Amino acid sequence: MAKTSESHLVLENFIGGKFLSCGSHIDSYDPSTGKVYCKVPDSGKEEVDAAVAAAKEAFPEWSARSPEQRAQILYKLAELIEAKLDEFVKAESKDQGKTVTLARTVDIPRAAYNFRFFASSVLHHLTECSQLDHMGCLNYTVRCPVGVAGLISPWNLPLYLLTWKIAPAIAAGNTVVAKPSEMTSVTAWMMCKLMEQAGVPPGVVNIVFGTGPKAGDALVGHPDVPLVSFTGSTATAQRITERCAPYCKKLSLELGGKNPAIVFADADLDQCIETTVRSSFSNQVRSFVALAKSEGGTIHCGEGVDELDLPEENKAGYFMPATVISGVSDSSRVMQDEIFGPVTCVSPFDTEDEAVSRGNGVRYGLSATVWSRDVGRVHRVARRLQAGLVWTNCWMVRDLNLPFGGMKNSGVGREGGKDSYHFFTEVKSITIKH
């Protein structure tokens, strides 16, 4: 573990099974103190080219292995992450800013589970067969790995979403070049240290650290990367789509959301309020609060109303009180744009049609929640809402077999058990004359 003279953690790229230093670095901050925590490689085309070359070289041997052989290695990776749970939890909390409790109960266990789930699920996908007796032929399909997968993951769920991409990609026989967010790269680097011990051959998993405009752009525009999975902003996805278009690459884009929580008068308020508060304020911006105030909105609590009482060492950190706003119009940016912070807007409605219309009145369509005791209503509203996921009388109930992804500006494609397998493979139709 290399350190600078100032005792900052210095990360290295992981290419072809080796850690390679980079000539320049980006400062990554500890959000609880506002101080530099580590130095992240500022990779560019040269590093990405090397990683893609390593992945391309490793692809024939890795894709030729049986699903069972690949699965054993994914199981081992899951075990190794779980064995170092405490180390990963502390690093994720310090690097990303989420609580130790959340990292311990959600992020790191889920990262391990991603490897375990996709190791198992890849063994159970069936292909199709058709008898074409009138033509004296038999047709069947096979699914083949695509090649080198370019994977870009965000800052909000660093290891969780990185492994959600890596696991199905390599389980299906692809090799990968991944770029985590430059703001939250530490746990990805820690995972690289487990690759050899797990039996991952050199070049199967390569991690290149850096920014989107440099490392990310070089990766998505590389001619030898036929498939790109990206989680992040809609604006970045538009740029990725443009870069990939000349090559007709396969794309999976899981983008932003402005997710309505529709609470009807007959909802179980005890359960609804507790869950909605959790969904509104978990996993965390001031300018939006100022904008709401300037537009005549009412700040009920939080930013500008309540003072944060922070210990001295945390006063320069990135803290903000949970903020509730009302009285802003649906056309306001506060109601239309995704706010990465503990801010929620409350707005009353009168009818079911109005609730649906306003819930659909944003350019996003990732998820929504509906709260009502009326069974017919929850079915009707869930069908009408333009969102890839709708939870009724609950929130964030997830099963990896289920499709995950959004509509409209919230993305293209779905990932999940069967959906990830289909995305990370190409279907081939074979017809035999008998």
C-alpha positions in Angstrom: 0.0 0.0 0.0 1.9 3.0 -1.3 1.7 6.3 0.7 2.9 9.8 -0.1 4.9 11.9 2.3 1.7 13.4 3.5 0.4 9.8 4.3 -2.3 9.9 1.7 -3.4 6.6 0.2 -2.2 6.3 -3.4 -4.2 4.1 -5.7 -2.8 2.3 -8.7 -4.5 1.0 -11.9 -5.1 -2.8 -12.1 -4.2 -4.0 -15.6 -3.4 -7.5 -16.8 -3.3 -8.8 -13.2 -0.8 -6.2 -12.1 -0.9 -2.9 -10.2 0.6 -0.1 -12.4 1.3 3.4 -11.2 0.1 6.4 -13.0 2.0 9.6 -13.8 -0.7 12.0 -12.5 -3.3 11.8 -9.8 -6.6 13.4 -8.7 -7.4 14.3 -5.1 -10.2 12.4 -3.5 -11.7 13.8 -0.3 -13.1 12.4 2.9 -16.5 14.0 2.9 -16.8 13.9 6.7 -13.8 16.2 7.1 -13.4 17.9 3.7 -9.7 16.8 3.7 -7.9 14.9 1.0 -8.2 11.2 1.7 -6.4 9.5 -1.2 -4.7 10.1 -4.6 -6.6 8.5 -7.5 -4.8 7.8 -10.9 -5.8 10.4 -13.5 -5.8 7.8 -16.3 -6.2 8.6 -20.0 -6.0 6.9 -23.4 -2.7 5.2 -22.8 -3.9 3.4 -19.6 -7.2 2.5 -21.2 -5.6 1.1 -24.3 -3.3 -1.1 -22.1 -6.3 -2.4 -20.1 -8.4 -3.1 -23.2 -5.5 -4.9 -24.8 -5.1 -7.1 -21.7 -8.8 -7.8 -21.6 -8.9 -8.7 -25.3 -5.9 -11.1 -24.8 -7.6 -12.8 -21.9 -11.0 -13.2 -23.6 -10.5 -16.4 -25.7 -9.3 -18.5 -22.7 -11.8 -17.1 -20.2 -14.8 -17.4 -22.6 -13.8 -21.0 -23.4 -14.2 -22.0 -19.7 -17.4 -23.7 -18.7 -20.0 -21.6 -16.7 -19.3 -23.9 -13.8 -15.5 -23.2 -13.9 -16.2 -19.4 -14.0 -18.8 -19.7 -11.2 -16.3 -21.3 -8.8 -14.1 -18.2 -9.1 -17.0 -15.8 -8.5 -17.9 -17.8 -5.4 -14.3 -17.4 -4.2 -14.4 -13.7 -4.7 -17.6 -13.4 -2.7 -16.0 -15.3 0.2 -12.8 -13.1 0.1 -14.9 -9.9 0.3 -16.9 -11.3 3.2 -13.7 -12.3 5.0 -12.5 -8.7 4.8 -15.9 -7.2 5.6 -14.8 -4.8 8.3 -12.0 -3.4 6.1 -14.3 -2.8 3.2 -17.0 -1.2 5.4 -14.6 1.3 7.0 -13.1 2.2 3.6 -16.5 2.6 1.9 -17.8 4.8 4.8 -14.7 7.1 4.8 -14.5 7.4 1.0 -18.2 7.8 0.2 -19.5 9.4 3.3 -22.3 6.9 4.0 -22.7 5.6 7.5 -20.8 2.5 8.7 -24.1 0.9 9.5 -25.3 1.3 5.9 -22.1 0.0 4.4 -22.1 -2.9 6.8 -25.7 -3.9 6.3 -26.2 -3.1 2.6 -23.3 -2.1 0.4 -20.5 -4.6 1.2 -22.7 -7.7 1.8 -24.6 -6.9 -1.4 -21.3 -6.6 -3.3 -20.3 -10.1 -2.2 -23.9 -11.4 -2.9 -23.7 -10.0 -6.5 -20.8 -12.4 -7.2 -22.6 -15.3 -5.5 -25.9 -14.6 -7.3 -24.6 -14.3 -10.8 -22.3 -17.3 -10.3 -25.4 -19.3 -9.6 -27.8 -17.8 -12.1 -25.5 -18.3 -15.1 -25.8 -22.0 -14.6 -29.6 -22.0 -15.0 -30.3 -20.1 -18.2 -31.9 -22.2 -21.0 -31.7 -21.6 -24.7 -34.5 -22.3 -27.2 -35.0 -25.0 -29.8 -37.6 -25.2 -32.6 -38.4 -28.1 -34.9 -38.9 -27.0 -38.5 -40.2 -30.4 -39.7 -41.8 -29.0 -42.9 -38.4 -27.8 -44.0 -36.5 -30.8 -42.6 -34.5 -28.6 -40.2 -33.9 -28.1 -36.5 -33.2 -24.6 -35.1 -31.6 -23.8 -31.8 -30.1 -20.8 -30.2 -26.8 -20.4 -28.2 -25.7 -17.4 -26.3 -22.1 -16.3 -26.7 -20.1 -13.7 -24.6 -19.7 -10.4 -26.4 -16.0 -9.7 -25.7 -14.5 -6.8 -23.7 -17.1 -5.0 -21.6 -16.7 -1.4 -20.7 -18.2 -0.8 -17.2 -18.6 2.7 -15.6 -20.1 2.9 -12.1 -21.1 5.9 -10.0 -20.2 7.4 -6.6 -23.3 6.7 -4.6 -23.0 2.9 -4.3 -19.4 2.4 -5.2 -18.6 -1.3 -4.7 -22.3 -2.4 -4.8 -22.9 -1.1 -8.3 -19.4 -1.9 -9.6 -19.8 -5.6 -8.7 -23.4 -5.5 -10.0 -21.8 -5.0 -13.4 -18.6 -7.0 -13.1 -20.2 -10.2 -11.8 -22.7 -10.9 -14.7 -20.2 -9.7 -17.3 -17.5 -12.2 -16.3 -20.0 -15.0 -15.3 -21.2 -14.9 -18.9 -17.6 -15.2 -20.2 -16.7 -11.6 -21.0 -13.6 -9.8 -19.8 -13.9 -6.3 -18.4 -12.4 -2.9 -18.2 -14.1 -1.0 -15.4 -13.9 2.7 -14.4 -15.3 3.5 -10.9 -16.1 7.1 -10.0 -12.9 9.1 -9.3 -14.6 10.3 -6.1 -15.1 6.8 -4.7 -12.4 4.4 -5.9 -10.9 2.9 -2.8 -13.0 -0.2 -2.4 -12.7 -1.1 -6.1 -8.9 -0.9 -5.6 -9.1 -3.1 -2.5 -11.1 -5.7 -4.5 -8.4 -5.8 -7.1 -6.0 -7.1 -4.4 -8.3 -10.2 -4.1 -8.4 -11.1 -7.8 -5.3 -13.4 -7.9 -6.2 -15.2 -4.7 -9.7 -15.9 -6.1 -8.2 -17.4 -9.2 -9.2 -14.6 -11.7 -6.8 -14.9 -14.6 -4.8 -11.8 -15.5 -6.7 -9.5 -17.9 -10.2 -10.8 -17.1 -10.9 -7.9 -14.7 -9.1 -4.6 -15.3 -9.8 -1.5 -13.3 -8.7 1.9 -14.7 -9.2 4.9 -12.4 -9.8 8.4 -13.6 -12.3 11.0 -14.7 -15.2 10.6 -17.2 -13.9 13.1 -19.8 -10.5 11.4 -19.9 -10.6 7.7 -18.9 -14.3 7.2 -19.4 -14.3 8.8 -22.8 -11.3 6.7 -23.9 -13.1 3.5 -22.7 -16.5 4.0 -24.3 -15.0 5.2 -27.6 -12.5 2.3 -27.9 -13.1 0.3 -31.0 -12.3 -3.0 -29.2 -15.0 -2.5 -26.5 -18.3 -3.7 -28.1 -20.4 -3.3 -25.0 -20.8 -0.5 -22.5 -22.8 -0.6 -19.2 -23.0 2.8 -17.5 -24.7 4.1 -14.4 -24.7 7.9 -13.9 -26.1 11.1 -15.2 -28.4 11.6 -18.3 -26.1 14.2 -19.7 -23.0 11.9 -19.6 -25.1 9.1 -21.1 -26.0 11.3 -24.1 -22.2 11.8 -24.7 -21.6 8.0 -24.3 -24.3 7.3 -26.8 -22.8 9.6 -29.3 -19.3 8.0 -28.8 -20.7 4.5 -29.2 -23.0 5.1 -32.2 -20.3 4.8 -34.9 -19.5 1.3 -33.6 -23.1 0.2 -33.0 -22.2 -0.9 -29.5 -24.5 -2.6 -27.1 -25.6 -0.1 -24.4 -27.1 -0.4 -21.0 -27.7 3.0 -19.4 -29.1 3.3 -15.9 -29.5 7.1 -15.3 -30.9 9.6 -13.0 -34.4 9.8 -11.5 -36.9 12.2 -10.0 -39.0 9.6 -8.3 -42.5 10.4 -7.2 -43.9 9.0 -3.9 -47.7 9.2 -4.2 -49.5 9.0 -0.9 -53.3 8.7 -1.0 -55.5 9.6 1.8 -56.2 6.0 2.8 -52.5 5.1 3.1 -51.1 3.5 6.2 -49.4 6.7 7.3 -47.3 5.1 10.1 -45.6 2.8 7.7 -45.7 5.3 4.8 -44.1 8.2 6.6 -41.3 6.2 8.1 -40.4 4.6 4.8 -40.8 7.8 2.8 -38.5 9.7 5.1 -35.9 6.9 4.8 -36.2 6.9 0.9 -36.0 10.7 0.7 -33.0 11.3 2.9 -30.8 8.2 2.7 -27.6 7.9 0.7 -26.4 11.4 0.2 -27.6 20.5 -2.6 -27.7 23.7 -1.3 -28.3 25.7 -4.5 -31.7 24.0 -5.0 -32.9 25.1 -1.5 -31.9 28.7 -2.3 -33.7 28.4 -5.6 -36.9 27.1 -4.0 -36.8 30.0 -1.5 -36.4 32.5 -4.3 -39.5 31.0 -6.1 -41.7 31.5 -3.0 -41.3 28.0 -1.6 -41.5 27.3 2.2 -38.5 25.6 3.9 -40.1 23.7 6.7 -36.9 22.3 8.2 -33.3 21.8 7.3 -31.1 24.1 5.3 -31.3 27.7 6.5 -33.7 26.7 9.3 -31.9 24.2 11.5 -28.3 24.5 12.6 -26.0 21.5 12.4 -24.1 20.8 15.6 -21.0 19.1 14.3 -17.8 18.1 16.1 -14.8 20.4 15.4 -13.1 17.9 13.0 -16.2 17.6 10.9 -17.1 21.3 10.5 -15.4 21.4 7.1 -17.1 18.2 6.0 -20.0 17.9 3.5 -22.9 17.9 5.9 -26.5 19.2 5.3 -29.6 18.8 7.4 -32.6 16.9 6.1 -34.7 19.5 4.3 -38.4 19.6 3.5 -39.8 22.1 1.0 -43.4 22.9 -0.1 -45.1 25.6 -2.2 -43.0 25.3 -5.4 -44.6 24.8 -8.8 -44.2 21.6 -10.8 -42.2 23.4 -13.4 -39.5 24.5 -10.9 -36.1 22.9 -11.3 -36.5 21.9 -7.7 -39.3 19.6 -8.8 -37.8 18.6 -12.1 -34.1 18.0 -11.5 -32.5 15.2 -9.5 -31.2 16.6 -6.2 -28.3 14.6 -4.8 -28.8 15.6 -1.2 -31.3 15.1 1.7 -34.0 17.3 0.2 -37.6 16.4 -0.5 -40.5 18.4 -1.9 -44.1 17.9 -0.7 -47.0 18.9 -2.9 -50.7 18.1 -2.4 -53.1 16.6 -5.0 -56.8 16.1 -5.3 -57.5 13.2 -7.7 -55.9 10.0 -8.9 -55.6 11.3 -12.4 -53.9 14.4 -11.1 -51.4 12.4 -9.1 -50.5 10.2 -12.1 -50.2 13.2 -14.5 -47.9 15.1 -12.1 -46.0 11.9 -11.3 -45.3 11.5 -15.0 -44.6 15.2 -15.5 -40.8 14.9 -15.3 -38.3 13.7 -17.9 -37.2 10.9 -15.7 -38.8 7.5 -15.2 -36.6 5.4 -12.9 -38.9 4.5 -9.9 -42.0 5.5 -8.0 -43.8 4.6 -4.9 -47.6 4.4 -4.3 -49.2 4.3 -0.9 -52.9 3.2 -0.6 -55.0 0.5 1.0 -57.1 0.3 -2.1 -55.9 -2.8 -4.0 -57.5 -1.7 -7.3 -56.0 1.7 -7.1 -52.5 0.5 -6.5 -52.7 -1.7 -9.6 -54.2 1.0 -11.7 -51.7 3.7 -10.7 -48.7 1.4 -10.9 -49.6 0.5 -14.5 -50.1 4.2 -15.5 -46.9 5.6 -13.9 -44.0 5.9 -16.4 -41.3 4.3 -14.3 -39.2 1.2 -14.7 -39.8 0.2 -11.0 -43.0 0.9 -9.0 -43.1 -0.1 -5.3 -46.6 -0.1 -3.7 -46.8 0.2 0.1 -43.1 -0.5 0.3 -39.8 0.7 -1.0 -36.5 -0.8 -2.3 -37.7 -4.4 -2.2 -35.2 -5.9 -4.6 -34.6 -9.3 -6.0 -31.7 -9.7 -8.4 -33.9 -11.9 -10.7 -36.1 -8.9 -11.4 -35.4 -6.3 -14.2 -33.8 -3.1 -13.0 -33.8 0.1 -15.2 -35.7 3.2 -16.1 -37.9 4.7 -18.8 -37.6 8.1 -20.6 -34.4 10.0 -19.5 -33.7 7.4 -16.8 -32.1 5.0 -19.2 -32.0 2.3 -21.8 -32.1 -1.4 -21.1 -32.6 -3.5 -18.0 -30.2 -5.5 -15.8 -31.0 -8.3 -13.4 -30.8 -12.1 -13.5 -32.0 -13.0 -17.0 -31.7 -9.4 -18.3 -28.0 -9.1 -17.4 -27.3 -12.4 -19.0 -29.1 -11.3 -22.2 -27.2 -8.0 -22.2 -23.8 -9.5 -21.6 -24.3 -12.2 -24.4 -25.2 -12.2 -28.0 -27.8 -14.7 -29.2 -26.9 -16.9 -32.2 -29.5 -18.8 -34.1 -28.2 -22.1 -35.6 -30.2 -24.1 -38.1 -29.3 -27.7 -39.0 -30.7 -29.6 -42.0 -31.4 -33.2 -41.2 
